[in-house]
């Protein structure tokens, strides 16, 4: 059985490794548009952008590993179409037949429209190696950076820029930063962290356009002001890469729609990672995280080989900003109660999300103990009394 994986990121690497580990002896081919072998994405906006990590440490596996595992990497090759009837993937360099196809195409950064100046030189996104390689030389001390978007990517970019001694202003159109992904209490901790490090944060502030003709020179706000800038980073979210799936006639629903096993509407095609949505708790979920890319890819690999076991996500996330680490377990969507606990330092603490009496998520800033205990409770389906969480002198007692 020849298995072809389109997309050469974390999910592809995890799937290919799992297939071999579970005894698949047939051909495995990984097709990726980038010239680099599968690499970690989270350090791109942090250690790699800071110059603290090179590509040799960024890659997930050595060249020898891919050879030893008899996995063919077709890098610098773009898949352009899928012919499900013939079971063939067309690329810009030829055709690749398959018995089973897996789509791990990931997601791409949202960009501001060209009419708003989103394509001007000097406007950057952070999603892949090429993006960061283009941005890094521009991050020079004393330059004025405007970050558009107060999600994790924008905040991480702002933190790195301040470490490099740029003058940083972050603009968020919503009433507050992290409005889509975290409680106000978590946003308060992150905002205080950034303000303490000299980031100017403008919340509830819209932009009308990016100024400049041949190069971005600033940002015009909807209120009428114009902020000057030497460079701009937009961190306004991502879009799942579904073009191949759509043109092949596969079902889409906030990404490539799969069943609980990871199979698409074509029984010979599977999907995993940022590009895929799957049924979960009476809804359809798509997760953008390293954890999901690994776990779902491994689950899909097992199911390709006949495990027939529904994927059960265990959501976890993290974000490094300045010298602080935010760790998140679970999904806080739909919460109706928040419990907070102070941390040991100036910037730290934990936020516990409840839906009714059920603990559904924990955000922990510089509080690894709260994160680990919360994660264990959520994965075990255990929900302590909210009052006990707030009052506990030792969180470990909640596990008893």
Buried (B, 14 or more C-beta within 10 A) or exposed (E): EBBBBBBBBBBBBBBBBBBBEBEBEEBBBBBBBBEBBBBBBBBBBBBBBBEEBEEEEBBBBEEEBBEEBEBBBBBBBBBEEBEBEEBBBBBEEEEBBBEBBBBBBBBBBBBBEEEBBBEBEBBBBBBBBEBBEEBBEBBEEEBBBBBBBBBBBBBBBBBBBBBBEBBBBBBBBBEBBBBEBBBBBBBBBBBEBBEEBEBBBBBEBEBBBBBBEEEBBBBBBEEEEEBEBBBBBBBBBBEBBBEBBEEBEBBBEEBBBBBBBBBBBBEEBBBBBBBBBBBBEEEBBBBBBBBBBBBBBBBBBBBBBEEEEBBEBEBBBBBBBBEBBBBBBBBBEEBEEBBBBEBEEEBBBBBBBBBEEEBBBBBBBBBEBBBBBBBEBBEEEEBBEBEEBEEBEEBEEBEE
